[in-house]
C-alpha cells in the first residue's frame, strides 16, 4: 500500500465554478484519487476556496458588500457544486480559517529567520484622491504593445504582454478615474534566486512530467529566477506577522499554495489525529500530486517547491499533471472574462455522471480542447449510451429474463477468452491511470464495452437460449464478467452509475469495497435484481438550442459539412521563414507563401523542429479572420491531423501529394479574401484522414453523415499527411 497526497488548485471565491474548473483541475484528481483508493492506497486529497486577493475585493465593491461576505457566499455555492458532481475531498476548506493563517505565519517567519525573505522598496501606483496604493486590477489603461484599451496594469489580455509599474499608457484608477502617481513602498521579497541550483537538481529526474509542465518550468529557470514580492498594500488578506506592517497583507500567490499544508493539518485535527499530516508530508515514500490548470504551473513547479525547500523537511511535488484550457466558442472558459458555463446550472439539467463522462472524454490534458453542446449530445448519445449503457442493459436484462440469477461458467472456455481480453484492457488502463493519462484510460473502458457488444453479438444468446440453454448460461456468465470489469474500471469516472450497475449484478458491497480484482469469478447462482438503464440519451435545453440556432436564411447554406466546406479558402502554401514566438513556448511565427506572403502563428513547436518547417509544403485555410496570438498577428491556419482522440500521440501537417504551385485551391472555388470566416465556422466541417498508401501517408476526406469527398485540387493532387498517423485522425 502506498500513501498518495493529492493537492488540487484552489478556486477563487469570487464567482461560481464552471466547466473549465471541473475539466481542468477538479474532476481529474477525483478520478485519480478514486482509482488509487480502489487499488488499496491511502489517499489524502485537499483543496478549498481561495478567499483572498483582489478578485474578491473587486466583486465586493461591485456588489456594495464586504470581501468576507462575497468569499463565504461563493465558498458555500462552490462547495455544494463540487459535492453535487461527486467530487470527494478528504477536506475542501478555505483560506479564511485561523488554521490557515497560523500555518502561513509559521512558514513566513521560518523563511524570514533563515534569510529567504528580505525587505525592499518598490514603486507602485498610488491614487492621491483615494489615498491608497492600487493593486494590479485597480489600474487600467492602454497597452503600450498592441494598443488595447481597458488593460489591467499587470498584463494585457489581448497580446499577453506583462508590465512593470509605469509601463501602462494613460493609466487611471478604476475607482475615481484620475491618473495615479508612482510612489515608493516597502515590501517583503522571497529570495527565489537562492533556489536556482536546488530546483535544477530537483528537475533532473522529472522526465515523466507532462511536456507542457517540463517546458514551462525549464524556460523559467533558463531565463533566471527573480526575487518576487510576497506582500502588498491591502487590508483584505492574511496580515504580515511583523510589527510596523499594518495595512499590508501577504500576497495571495504566496499564501494560497501553503493551503495544501494547512488543509492537511486541519483534516488531521478533524479526524482526531493531530500528527496524521506528517505521514504524508514527512514520509519519503509518499508521492505528492498536484492537479491544476496551465496558468498555475510556475506556482507549483517553482515557487511552491522553493518555499518547501526553504522551510525544510517537507515532501516536494512528485508529479504536476497540469491541464490545458477547456475552450468555448474559441475562447477560454473564464469567470473574469465571461463566457463561463457554471456547474450549478449544468447539474440542474444533467446527471453528474453524464457530465463527468463528457468532460473526461474531452479533457484538455495535452492541449486545449473545445466544449460544445452539440459535441456533448453526440458523445453522450453515441458513445456512453450506445456503447457502454447498451452493453450493460442488454446483458443484465437478458440474463434476468432467461435465468434470473448468475449462470454457471461450466468448463470456463468462454470465460478464458473473455478474461484474457479483460486482463489486456486492465493492463493498459492501469498504465494510463498511474501516469495520469485519464482520457486514454477512459478510452480503454469504452473499447472494452465495444468488445463486449461484439462478443455478445457473435455468440447470439437469443438463439442459443433456445438451442442449448446451458451453453447460453456460460456465455452470459462471461458477458457478466465484462459487466463487472467495466463497472470497476468506470467507477473512478462515473461512480454513481457504476454503483447502480454493481447492484444489478447481484454483487455485494461497492466497486470501492471490492477493489481491483477484475477477473475474480462471479458468485454463481446469485439472484439478479430487475435492471433498468442507467444512461439515457440527452437533448439540449431549449435556451441552448436558441442560442446556437442559425437564422432561417443561413439554415440551407449551412445544412451540412459539405456546404460548410465550400466556405473554406484552402490553398497550397510553402513556409519560407520560421522562428520561435518570443512570448509563447508552443508557438512558431511563420512566413508562408500562398500565392502571396502571409504571416501565420502555429502551435507546432512540440511536434516539429524549426528547421523542419523551412521550405515545407503545407495546406492553409486562408480566409480565417486574422487574429492576434500572444501579441503577433496570424493571417491563416495550417491544417494538421491529430490522432490523440484515437489513443495516439502524432500530429502531422497536411501537404499536397504533388508539387503544385503555391496558391493552388482545394475544394473551394473561392476568390482571394472573399467571405472571411470565424474559427467556429471551420469547426463545423468534419475532416479526417484515411486510406493509407504504401508510404504510410493518409488522404484527408470531408465527411457528411455517411458520405465523404476527398480533399483535392480536382486535378489529381490530394491532401495527404507527411507522417504516419492512425486511420480516422481528425484534422484541425
Secondary structure, DSSP 4 states (H G I P E B T S, - for coil): --EEEEEE---BTTS--BHHHIIIIIHHHHHHHHHHHHTT-EEEEEEEEB--SHHHHHHHHHHTS-HHHHHHHHHHHHHHHHHHTT---SEEEETTSHHHHHHHHHHHHHHHHTT-EEEEEEEEEEETTTTEE--GGGEEEE-TTT--SSEESSB-TTT--B--TT-SEEEEETTT-PPPEEEEEEEEEE-GGGGHHHHHHHHTT-TTS-HHHHHHHHHHHHH----EE-EEE-SSSPBPSSTT-TTEEE-HHHHHHTHHHHHHHHHHHHTT-TTTTHHHHS-TTPEEEEE-BGGGHHIIIIIHHHHHHHH-SSPPPSB---B-PEEETTEE-BTTTB---BHHHHHHHS-HHHHHHHHHHT--SSS-EEE-HHHHHHHIIIIIIIIIIHHHHHHHHHHHHHTSBPPP-TTSHHHHHHHHHHHHHHHHHHHHHHTT-HHHHHHHHHHHHHHHHHHHHHHTHHHHHHH-HHHHHHHHHHHHHHHHHHHHHHHTTSHHHHHHHHHHTT-SS-HHHH-S-TTPPP-TTPBPPPP--S-------HHHHHHHPPPHHHHTTTSSHHHHHTT--EEEEEEEEEEE-TT-TT-EEEEEESSSEEEEEE--TTTS-HHHHTT-EEEEE--BPPEEETTEEE--EE-EEE-GGGT---EEEEEESS---TT-B-S----TT-S-B-HHHHHTSEEEEEEE-TTS-EEEEEEETTEEEE-B-SSS-BEEESS---TTPEE-
